[in-house]
Amino acid sequence: MRRIRYLLPLSALLLAILQANSYAGATWTYSLPVNFRCDNGVTTTGYSVYVVGNTKELGNGKAADAFKLSPSAYPSWTGTVTFLNLKPDDVVKWKCIIRNENNPGDVRTEGPENNVTLSFKSTPQATASF
């Protein structure tokens, strides 16, 4: 019984040291959200507003992989995209598009290109208009 009383705190200390050493070479993965809004997105049946940009989350510039927004106060469309593996102060290039929901290659309208800077302090609001 006496040995267990001494070994238990010693094993807890050893475990803590091993865990501390495993964090020495750790890398951080950031999860940074951005609220997107596209105004004047007037659509017809079968078409919706998407955000396309230069990141994986925004389709890497491909309309087929763009992020679909939801109509909030039509004709405004909104959505929140969470960016992974990017850092605060990284700049994301993006634009609004109106695209066919069933045929991703059928892009009816493209808005101008915009930039948004990622941040930890507050969730950036990225707004554009057609």
NORTA-V951240 format. One line per field, one symbol per residue. ss: DSSP state (a for helix, b for strand, c for the rest). psi: psi as a letter, one per 40 degrees, with the letter a starting at -180 (. if undefined). burial: I if it has 9 or more other ideal C-beta (glycine too) atoms within 8 Angstrom, else O. Layout:
ss->???
psi->???
burial->???
//
This chain:
ss->caaaaaaaaaaaaaaaaaaaaaccccccccbbbbbbbbbcccccccbbbbbbbccaaaaaacaaacbbcbbcccccbbbbbbbbccccccbbbbbbbbbbccccccbbbbcccbbbbccccccbbbbbbc
psi->ddddddddddddddddddddddedeiihhihhihhihhifghiiheiihihiafiddfefehddeihhiihcghfihiihhhhieiiieihhhiiiihihddgdeghdihiiiiihhiiddihihhhii.
burial->OOOOOOOOOOOOOOOOOOOOOOOOOOOOOIOIIIIIIIIOIOOOOOIIIIIIIOIOIIIOOOIOOIIIIOIOOOIIIIIIIOIOOIOOOIOIIIIIIIIIOOOIOOIOOOIOOIOIIIIOOOOIOIOIOI
//
